[in-house]
Structure formats: structure tokens, C-alpha cells
Amino acid sequence: MSILIQSCINTFEIVVKKLNNGDRIKMVNINGVPTYFPENFNDIDCYQVLMEE
């Protein structure tokens, strides 16, 4: 996984090779307040596989 910081405030691009055919996903107007999601969906293993190189 790689994260590319843009010059625009609150904008960045993220690349997860196994998502979106390896194309960049542009995150725009991201707030500076940290956000957390509960882990009660029992799907962490599915997403962890995507993060492995």
C-alpha cells in the first residue's frame, strides 16, 4: 500500500494494489479529525489480505 500526499489541503491518494485494479483512489476533503470504525463486523481478515504485498 502506498499513500501519495497532494498539495491540496485535506486531499490524498492511496494505492492498494489489490483494489481498484491498482489505480489510485483519490480522497478529497478529508477532515483532520481521526475516525475509527468498530471491529464488530468480523471481516478484518478479508481486508488484511488486500493490504499484503
C-alpha positions in Angstrom: 0.0 0.0 0.0 1.2 3.5 -0.7 -0.1 6.9 0.2 0.6 9.9 -2.0 0.1 13.3 -0.4 -1.3 16.0 -2.7 -0.5 19.7 -2.4 -4.2 20.5 -1.8 -5.3 20.7 1.8 -7.3 17.6 3.0 -6.6 15.6 -0.2 -4.5 12.5 -0.7 -4.4 9.4 -2.9 -4.0 5.9 -1.8 -3.0 2.9 -3.8 -3.9 -0.6 -2.7 -2.6 -2.9 -5.4 -5.4 -5.5 -4.9 -8.2 -2.8 -5.0 -9.4 -0.8 -8.0 -7.0 -2.6 -10.4 -4.1 -0.9 -8.6 -5.3 2.5 -9.7 -5.1 5.4 -7.3 -8.1 6.2 -5.1 -8.3 10.0 -4.5 -9.6 11.0 -1.1 -10.8 14.6 -1.2 -12.0 17.0 1.6 -10.8 14.7 4.3 -11.3 16.1 7.8 -8.3 16.3 10.2 -10.3 14.6 12.9 -9.3 10.9 13.3 -12.1 8.5 12.6 -12.4 5.0 14.0 -14.7 2.1 12.9 -15.7 -0.6 15.3 -14.3 -4.1 14.7 -17.6 -5.9 15.2 -18.1 -6.8 11.6 -15.7 -9.8 11.7 -14.3 -9.0 8.3 -10.8 -7.8 9.3 -9.1 -10.9 7.7 -10.7 -10.1 4.3 -9.2 -6.6 4.3 -5.9 -7.7 5.8 -5.4 -9.9 2.7 -5.8 -6.8 0.5 -3.1 -5.0 2.4 -0.5 -7.7 1.9 2.0 -7.1 -0.9 
